[in-house]
Structure formats: structure tokens, C-alpha cells
Amino acid sequence: MNAKQINSFRKQLVNEIARLSLNQAMAEMRLAGDAETASDIIDKAALEERINFAFRMRERERLLSRKIKRALVRIEEGTFGICQGCGEDIPIARLKARPVTDYCLDCKTRMEARERAFESGRMGVLEAG
């Protein structure tokens, strides 16, 4: 991967972190305003549902933010775009689709198959085969 591509990914990741931070701040402001106007039980129930949804979204965004920060560290270390499973280059198309990825598609597919097998109790069968 050349320096121009790396810089493009860095810029995309930094912009995504900024977008996530802005989204969180705006959501908090909206909820604070809604809390002041919730007057009856229906309004309060709707507010509680929005708060629960906001917490779920915040958790998802927090996890994504953590992945983005790890990708930025990999850029600085010079390991961005290298599969942590097999050590091969991750195809640019995959990085464009998911710049926070740590694995090439083959390694990620194998990992997910092992996870599904483990969750279903068939791990011994998968390892034997």
C-alpha cells in the first residue's frame, strides 16, 4: 500500500472519530431537551425508550471508536492493512469497505466459523475435521 492510500485511510478514520463524537454530543443535547418537556406518563415512557436506544447506540459507537483508534495505531506502526491472522496484505477493496478490519476475508471467515462451531458445542468436531 502506498503513502497516498495510507493517508487517505488515516483521514477517513480521523473524520469518522470526529463524526462519532459529534453524534454523541448532539444526542445528549436532544435527550436533555426532551427530559425537560416530558410532562405526562406517555411522554416519559417515550423518553425512556429514546434514552435506552441512545445508550445502545452509544455502546456501538464506543466499540467502533475503539476499533478506529486501533486502526490509527496500526497506521502509525506500519502494520495497517496486514492481516493479523496470516500476515498477508488485506485487499484494498476490503479496507475500503471496512477500514477498521484486522483480518483478510479468508481469515475472518475461518474465525467466524470457529466461533459459530464453539457456540453450538461442535468445536471438537470442527478441530477433528
ABEGO torsion letter per residue (X at the ends): XBAAAAAAAAAAAAAAAAAAAAAAAAAAAAAAAAAAABABAAAAAAAAAAAAAAAAAAAAAAAAAAAAAAAAAAAAAGABGBBAAAGBBBBAAAAAABAABABBAAAAAAAAAAAAAAAAGAAAAAAAX
